[in-house]
Amino acid sequence: MINHYYDSKNFSLYKNGNTLRVRQKNSNLLLEYKRKQSENKEPRVCKEFSKVITHLPDFISNTQMPELELECKSISFKYLGSLITERASFEIDNIKIAFDKNYYFGNLDYEIEIEISKHLNAEKLEQLLSVKELKRNFRSKYTRFLEKYISMKSL
């Protein structure tokens, strides 16, 4: 799977905790916008919008994803680059667990991603994993990708 990331020149989406990407699985392309719903709360809650597209664009505008207009009026979001993920995943009691190996800008990192539905709480997840306290990494894939992107631009 490949995530192709987009943002404005001043990274307005990133600064507001949002992500705009095209997710590519095989030859299928899905334009996705994740808008943060919770303010500094755990777990992180996002409203997600998506639609199928036929080609990978250089720029994304509000006309391609109307939900972006809520974020920024008449701004074009440029292509920043891609992050490639190799994923192994499974589901237990409606809890999705994915083990990811990510490649971006010459970097390699690993991540365990856990998603629970609204109907499950963290206590059930802790019980399932048999741990007393879960520690969360606040740096999402997009955050890590963008930090590397910005550090490369400043060289």
C-alpha positions as CSV (number, residue, x, y, z in Angstrom):
1,M,0.0,0.0,0.0
2,I,1.2,3.5,-0.8
3,N,0.1,6.7,0.9
4,H,0.6,9.8,-1.3
5,Y,0.4,12.9,1.0
6,Y,-0.8,16.5,0.2
7,D,-0.8,19.8,2.1
8,S,-0.8,23.5,1.5
9,K,2.4,25.5,1.3
10,N,2.3,26.4,5.0
11,F,1.1,22.9,6.0
12,S,-2.3,24.1,7.3
13,L,-3.8,20.6,7.4
14,Y,-0.9,19.3,9.4
15,K,-1.0,22.2,11.8
16,N,-4.7,21.4,12.5
17,G,-4.1,17.7,13.0
18,N,-5.6,16.7,9.6
19,T,-4.4,14.5,6.8
20,L,-5.1,14.6,3.1
21,R,-3.8,11.6,1.1
22,V,-4.4,9.3,-1.8
23,R,-4.2,5.7,-0.7
24,Q,-3.0,3.3,-3.4
25,K,-3.7,-0.4,-3.2
26,N,-2.7,-2.2,-6.3
27,S,-4.2,-0.1,-9.1
28,N,-7.0,1.4,-7.0
29,L,-6.8,5.0,-5.8
30,L,-8.8,6.4,-2.9
31,L,-8.7,10.1,-2.0
32,E,-9.0,10.4,1.8
33,Y,-9.4,13.3,4.1
34,K,-9.1,12.8,7.9
35,R,-10.3,15.7,10.0
36,K,-9.5,15.7,13.7
37,Q,-12.6,15.7,15.8
38,S,-11.1,15.6,19.3
39,E,-9.0,18.4,20.7
40,N,-6.0,17.0,22.7
41,K,-8.0,14.0,23.8
42,E,-7.2,10.3,23.8
43,P,-8.0,8.3,21.9
44,R,-7.6,10.4,18.8
45,V,-11.0,10.6,16.9
46,C,-11.2,11.6,13.3
47,K,-14.0,12.2,10.8
48,E,-13.0,10.5,7.6
49,F,-14.1,11.3,4.0
50,S,-13.1,9.3,1.0
51,K,-13.9,8.9,-2.7
52,V,-12.5,6.8,-5.5
53,I,-10.4,8.6,-8.1
54,T,-8.9,7.5,-11.4
55,H,-5.4,9.1,-11.4
56,L,-2.9,10.5,-9.0
57,P,-3.1,14.3,-9.0
58,D,-0.3,16.8,-8.6
59,F,-2.7,19.1,-6.7
60,I,-6.0,18.6,-4.9
61,S,-8.6,21.3,-4.6
62,N,-11.9,21.8,-2.8
63,T,-13.7,20.8,-5.9
64,Q,-12.2,17.3,-5.7
65,M,-13.0,17.0,-2.0
66,P,-15.7,19.4,-0.9
67,E,-15.1,18.6,2.8
68,L,-11.8,20.5,2.5
69,E,-13.7,23.7,2.2
70,L,-14.6,23.5,5.8
71,E,-10.8,23.6,6.5
72,C,-9.5,26.1,4.0
73,K,-11.4,28.1,1.3
74,S,-9.9,28.1,-2.2
75,I,-6.5,26.6,-1.4
76,S,-4.8,24.0,-3.5
77,F,-3.0,21.2,-1.7
78,K,0.2,20.1,-3.4
79,Y,1.7,16.6,-3.6
80,L,4.5,16.2,-1.0
81,G,5.6,12.6,-1.6
82,S,4.8,9.0,-0.7
83,L,5.1,6.6,2.2
84,I,5.1,2.8,1.3
85,T,3.7,0.4,3.9
86,E,4.0,-3.3,4.2
87,R,1.2,-4.4,6.5
88,A,0.2,-7.6,8.3
89,S,-3.1,-7.3,10.1
90,F,-5.8,-9.2,12.0
91,E,-8.9,-8.6,14.0
92,I,-9.9,-9.8,17.5
93,D,-13.2,-9.0,19.1
94,N,-13.8,-6.0,16.7
95,I,-10.3,-4.6,17.4
96,K,-8.2,-4.2,14.3
97,I,-4.4,-4.6,14.9
98,A,-1.9,-3.9,12.1
99,F,1.9,-4.3,12.1
100,D,3.3,-1.9,9.6
101,K,6.8,-1.5,8.1
102,N,7.0,2.0,6.5
103,Y,9.4,3.5,4.0
104,Y,9.7,7.2,3.2
105,F,12.5,9.5,2.1
106,G,15.1,6.8,2.8
107,N,13.7,6.2,6.3
108,L,12.4,2.9,7.6
109,D,10.2,2.6,10.7
110,Y,7.8,0.2,12.3
111,E,4.4,0.8,13.9
112,I,1.7,-1.2,15.6
113,E,-1.7,0.4,14.8
114,I,-4.7,-0.4,16.8
115,E,-8.2,0.7,15.9
116,I,-11.3,0.3,18.0
117,S,-14.9,1.1,17.2
118,K,-16.9,3.7,19.1
119,H,-18.6,0.9,20.9
120,L,-15.5,-0.5,22.6
121,N,-13.5,1.2,25.3
122,A,-9.8,1.3,26.1
123,E,-10.4,-1.0,29.1
124,K,-11.5,-3.8,26.9
125,L,-8.4,-3.3,24.7
126,E,-6.1,-3.4,27.7
127,Q,-7.8,-6.5,29.0
128,L,-7.4,-8.2,25.6
129,L,-3.7,-7.2,25.4
130,S,-3.1,-8.1,29.1
131,V,-1.4,-4.8,29.9
132,K,-2.0,-2.4,32.8
133,E,-1.5,0.8,30.9
134,L,-1.3,1.5,27.2
135,K,1.2,4.1,26.0
136,R,0.4,5.9,22.8
137,N,2.8,7.4,20.3
138,F,1.4,10.7,19.3
139,R,3.4,10.9,16.1
140,S,1.2,9.5,13.3
141,K,2.6,8.2,9.9
142,Y,1.8,11.6,8.4
143,T,3.6,13.4,11.2
144,R,6.7,11.3,10.9
145,F,6.6,11.7,7.1
146,L,6.2,15.5,7.2
147,E,8.9,16.0,9.8
148,K,11.3,14.1,7.5
149,Y,10.0,16.1,4.5
150,I,10.6,19.5,6.3
151,S,14.1,18.4,7.5
152,M,15.1,17.5,3.9
153,K,13.8,20.9,2.6
154,S,15.9,22.8,5.1
155,L,19.2,21.1,3.9
